[in-house]
């Protein structure tokens, strides 16, 4: 099956390569002037997001015109681009949906897609899977429609980012070489203690561990070493319970021995000075710490195994990374691309959705903009800034920081230091064949316990950073937090999730 999907993906990519060669001002970055639509051509609105600057109206219009020159001929559809910042995206999309403003394709960005399924906002796209979305179904990862399928009906497609993400630690390569530290001996988080000790001894004033990515260690240890499935929650701050792979009993993660052991480990690091004394409250960002030269390293996911090369380019010091866990694929319950059930052109919307997962030209237009204007390809096939610009972030249109948020990240041109050639093929295969949790496809619905869920999240928010970086006494803090969670209704959430999980397992 994997070979079939890869073959389909490569065929579509080659076709895209060949083809590529031959609202309001605040909301969309464009004027609100209504455009005429050719007779017989469908028109849809596609809402997407950016971490880069919102482009000027004329620049966004330029990209939209290029897309439409292509999509009108290919799928008989004109696409109106509505772009928002990542921070504003969910609120703006929800406003468009609530007001009835035209919107056809949108993402449940950092939001449970179950909400849009239950309230009828998301269109049942099952009837389009064999036609308009046929190429997408042949391209996506194995089982990728499970998390967006409810009672046999499919309501969306997850964004096809990194499915295979081992845990890692990215570190200063020059310091390791200077101190003759053997990083091949590091295979798990505990092994890093000896490394930190040597670096701290040689550089007593250095911040050894970036506190901003402490959550990545907890995600690695709990989800990929202990192999808990958060069952729809965030593994690093779950409030509704988790399950072991060999036991489907839903339990509070904060009462498991694995969570206590990890907190004890980070506490020992804090007490040894590997985390700075202000680790729980500092406002210094990862970029600021690494660029300063006074931070040894940071925990990360290795969805891109060459992430250290990008760190080296971005932060001005030599970095390398070490893998500290395998990968475990859980069912995502957010970031699905969906079609609005109120769409007047659902078939056209699904055709465009299909291009997001299968068409290299459309994907790179949205990510990098116009070739030769906003980017050029170097001799290695990597996207770089055109002559006259310092980097890809300084051009008139770019969305390169969100390259994995829509459709299929494998279609996007790499940047310098990214994966190319055989390395890319190997990593792609790992993403198609990675190990799945036994609960992959389970969707947790907490709508009936919204008050308890929110109250528990707020409690965990108070404690999580201090626990992650080891800044507080473990037993005392966990005892206090657990009592507050129980009083706020966490046991009710666990009981509800257990009932839902038991029902789901009985139907598999």
N, C-alpha and C positions, 0 to 999 in steps of 0.2 A: 504493500500500500504506500509506504514511504517513497519507494522508487517512483511509483506512478505520480505522486504529488510533486516530487522534485522535477520529474521530467516535464510535467505540465507547467510548473513554475519557470523552468529554464526556457521552454518554448515560448511562453508568453513574454518573458523578459527580452528574448531575442527579437520578437516581433515589435515590442515597444521601442527597442533601440533602433531598428530599421526605420520605424515611422518617425522617431524623433529626428533622425538625420534628414530624410527627404524634407435699504433702510434709511439710515441717517449718517451724517458725516462722522459723528463720534462712534457709531456702532460699526460701520463697515469700512470707514476710511474713504468712502466714495460719495459722490453727490447722490441725492435722492431722485434725480431726474429719471423718469420712467423711460425704459427703452422699448422700442418696438420689437415684437417677436415675429419672425418670419412665419407665414401661414403654414400650419402643419408641423411646426417645430415645437416640441415641449419646452417648458422653462421651469427650472427648479431653483431653490435657494439652498445653498450649502453653507452651514455655519461651522467654522473651525477656529482654532486658537493659536496664539503665538506667545513665546517667551521673549522674542525679539521686539523691536519697536514696531508699533502699528504703522504700516506704510502710508505715505501720502495718498490722497485720493487718486491722482493721476497714475501713480505707480501700481496701485491695486487694480485700477481699470486696465492698465496695460497687460497685467497677468491674466485678468479675466478674459480679455479679448483673445489672448493666445490660446487659452483653454477652449473658448468657444469656437475659434477657428478649427479646432481639432474635434471637439465633441459633437458639433452640429453634423459634421460629415460622418463621424464614426457611430454615434448613437442617436442622432437626430434630436439633440437636447442642448439647450443653452443653460449655462450655469451662472447664477448670481452669487458672488462670493460675499459672505458676511463674516468678518474677522474680528475677534475680540482678544484681549489679553487672557492668559491662563487664569488670572485671579478673578476676572469678571465673567468668564465664559458661562458658568452654570447659571448665575443669576440672569444674565442677558438672554440665554436660551429659554429659561423658564418663563421670563417675561414675554418673549415672542410666542411661546406656546400658549400661555394663559390669555393673551390678547387676541389670538387668532391671526396674528401677523403671518404672512407667508413664510413657511419654513418647511423644508422637505427632508433634508438629511442632517442629523445632529448626533453628537456623542454624549453618552452618560458619563461625562468627564469627572472622575473621582467621586462618582455618585452611583449608588446601586441601580442597575438597570431594571431590577424587579419593580421599583417604584413606577417606572414608565409603562411597564407591562400591565401592572395591576390597575392603574388608573385609565388605561385605554389609550394612552398617548402613542405608544409604540405600535406600529403596524405589524400584523402577522404576515411575515414575508415567506412563509412556507411554499406558497404556490409559485414563487419566483425563483426558488432554488435550482430547479432543473433547466431554467431558461436564462433569464436575465443575470442570474448569479451563478451559473454553471461553472464558469472558469474560476470563480472565487472558491467554490466548494472543492474544486480539484487542486487548489493551491494551498489552502489553509492547513494548519497543523492537525494531526489526528485528534478527533474528538472535540474540535474547537467550537462546534456549535452547541455542545452540551450545556454550557453555562448560560446560554441565551434561549434555551428551549424549555418550555413549560407545557406539560400535558400534551406533548407531541407536536406543539406548535413553536416555530422559531421566530424570534422577534428582533434579532440583530446579529452582528458579528463583532467579536472582540477585536481590538486593534492588534495587529500581528507584530508585536515587538519581540523582545527576548523572552522565549519560553524557558530556555535553559540558562539558569543564572546561579552558578556555584558561588559560595561565599569567598571573599578574598580580603586581603590587606595590601594596600598600596603604600610603598615605603621609599625613602630616600636611598637610591642605589649607591650613590657616592659614599654615604656614611657607612653602609653595610660593607662596602669594599675596603674602606679605610680601616675598619675595625675587624676585618677578616671574619665576618659572621657568616656561617653556613646556613643560608635560607632553605636549602633542600631538606633540612631536618625539621622544617615547620610543615605540619600537615593538619593541624587542628588549632583552635584558638589558644589552648593552654600552652602550646609550644612557643607562643610569642612572648611569654613571660621572661624567658632567658634572653631573648633579643632585646626587649625593652630595658632589662637590667644593664646590659652592656652599653647601650646607647646613653642611658641616663648617667652612668658612671663617667662616660667620656664627655657628655654635654649636659652638665647638671642644670643649666638654665633653660634647656630646650623643652617645649611641649612635646611629649612623646606621642600622644594619641589625640587626634582631632576629635573633640567632643560632639561635633555636629552630626557625625555619622555613627554615633554609638548605637543608634537604633538598628543599623545594618548588621552589627554583631548579634544583636538579639534575634533579628530575623534569620540570620544564618544558623545560629546555635539551636534555636527552638524549632525552626521549621525544616532545617536541612540536616541537622545532626540528631536531635531528639525526634525529628520527623512528626511533630504535631501538625495537624491541619487546623487552621483557624476557622474553617467552616463559614467563610464569608466575612470574617472580621479581619482587621489588621493584626498579624501575628505578634507584633511588638507591643501592642496595647489593646488586646482583645478584652471584651467585657461580657461576652455571652458564652464563653467556654470553648474548649478545643477537644480534639480526639486523637489518640494514638493510632498509628496505622494498624496495629494488631488488636485494638480494643475500641469499639465504637461508643463506649460510654463517654458522654460529654462531661468534662471536668473543668474547674477553674484552673487556669494556667498558673495562677499565683500561689496555688497550694501544691504544685508538683515539685518533686525533688530537683528536676532539671532546671526549673526557674530559680530555685534557691541556690543551686550550685553556680549558675551563671552570675547571679548577683554577688555571691561570695567572691568569685573571680574578679569582677570589676571593682569590688570593694578593695581587694588586695592591691589592685593596680593603682587605685586612687590613693591609698595609704602610702604606697611606695613612691608617689609623686609622678606617675606616668600620665595621669590626667592632671591638669592644672587645678589649683585650689578653687578657681572660679568656674570650673568646667560646667556646672549646672546652670550658671547664670550668664556666662559670657555672651556678648553679641558679635564677637569676631566670627566671620564666616569661614567656611572651609577654604575658599579661594584666598582670603586674606592671610590665613594662617600658613598655607602652603607657599604662597608667594613670598612671605616674609623670610623664608629660609630657616625659621625657628620652630618648625613642626616636623616630626619624623615621618608620620604617616597617618592614614585614615582607613577605616573599614569601608568596604564597598561590595557591590555585586559584580561578578565578572561575566555579565552578559556579553560584553565586549572584552575578550581576553587580552586585548592590546590597549586597554584603557590607560595603562601607565605611560604609553607613548604620548597620548593626548595630554596627560598631566604634565609631562616633560615640556611639551610645546606651550601649554597654557600658563604654567606657573614658573618657568625659568630655572628649574632644577631637575637633575636626572632622577626619574622614578622607575621603579619596577614593581611587580605585584606577585603575591604568592597565594595559591589557592588553599583555603582552610576547610572546605567542605565540598561535598557533592551537591547536586541540585535536586530539588523536589518541586514538581509542578502542581500547584493547587488550582482549584477552580476560581477564576476571577469573577467577581460579581459587579465590576464596574468597568468603565471605559469602552463599552460596546457602542458601535456605530448603529444607529437606528433610523428608520424611516417614519416620519410623522404620519399617524393614522389619518390626519386631516389633509394629507397631500392630495392635490388634484391630478398629479401625474406619478402615481406610485411605481409604474413600470419604468418610467424614465429615471426616477430616483434610484431604483435598484440597479439600473444599467450604469449610472454614475458610481454608485457604491461599488459595483463590480470593477470599475476602472481603478478605484483606490487600492484594490488588492492585486491587480494584475497588469496595470499599464505603467511602464517606466516613465514615459513622457509626462503624463499627468502628475505622477507622484513627484518627480523632480521639479516640475514647474511650481508646485505648491511649496516644496521644501526650499529650493534654491533660487527660484525665479527664472528669468530668461537667460539661456546660455549665451555667452559673449557679451552680455550686458551686466548681469548680476553675479555671474560666476563663469569660470572657464574650467575645462578639464586639463589637468597636466598629463605628462607622458605616462603616468601610472594609472590614469583613469580616475584620479581624485579631484573633487571639487575644490577650487582655490579662488581667491579673489582676483578679479580682472586687473589689468595694469592701471595704476592710478589709485587703487584702494589698498588700505593696510591689511584688511582681513575681510572674511565673509560677513561679519557683523556690521560693516561700515557701508555696505552697498544700499541701493535704493529700495530693493525688496529682498528680504530673506526670511525664512522661517526655519533655519537649520537647527536651532536648538530643540525643535519639536519633531525632528525627523521620524521618530518612532511612534508618534501619537495617532496617526491615522493610517489606515490601510496596512500596507506591507513594507516593513522596514528594509527587506531584502532588495527592494527595487531602487532604493535611494543610493546615489553615488556616495562612496566613502569620502571622508576628509583625510588629509594627510595624517598618517598614523592609524587609520582605520583598517578594517579587514579587506583584503583583496585576494583574488586568485584562489589557490588551494586552501588558504587559511579561512577564507569566507565560506567555501564549500563545506569544509569540515565543521565549522561552527553552525552552519545552516542544518547539516545533518543531525548534529547534537540537539538542535531545537525541535526537529521533527521526531526524534526518537527518545527524548528525555523521559525519565521515570515520572509517572503520574501518581498522585495520591489516590488511594482507593475511594476517596469521597469526591473525586473530580466530577463536577457537574451539579453538586448539591448547591441549592440556593437558599439562604437563610432569610426568612421574613420576620422582621421585628416590629412591623407596623402596629400590631396590637399591644406592644409593650414599648412604644416610642418614649414615653416619659421615663421609664426605668432605664432604657438604653442610654438616653441622653444624660441622665443623672450619673450613671456609672462612668460614662465616657469622661464627664467633667471631673470626676474624682480621680480617675487614672491620670488625666492630664496634669493634675497637681503633683503627682509623685514620679511619673515615668522618667523624666530627664535625670533627676537625682539618683534614681535606682540604676539607670543605664550607665552612668559614669561613676557609680560607686561612692557618691558623696554623702550617703546617709547610712546609718546602722541598718543592716539588712533585716534581721529578725524583728526589731522594733517597728520599722517602717512597714514591712509587709503585714504584720499583725494589725497595725492601725488601719492600713488601707483596706485589708480584707474585711474588717469589722464594718467599716463605712460602706463598702460595696454590698455586703449582705443586707445592711439596713436600707440601702437604696434600691434593692430588688434584683441583685445579680442572680440569686438562686432561681427566681422566676424566669429570667432570661435563659438560664441553662436548662430548666425544665421544658420550656417552650422549644428550644433548639433540639433537645433530645427527642421530643415527640415528632418534630419535623424530619429529623434525620432518620429515625426508625421507619417512618412512613416511606421516605425516599429509598432507603435500603431495601425495603420489602418489594419495591417496584422495579428494582434493577434486574 
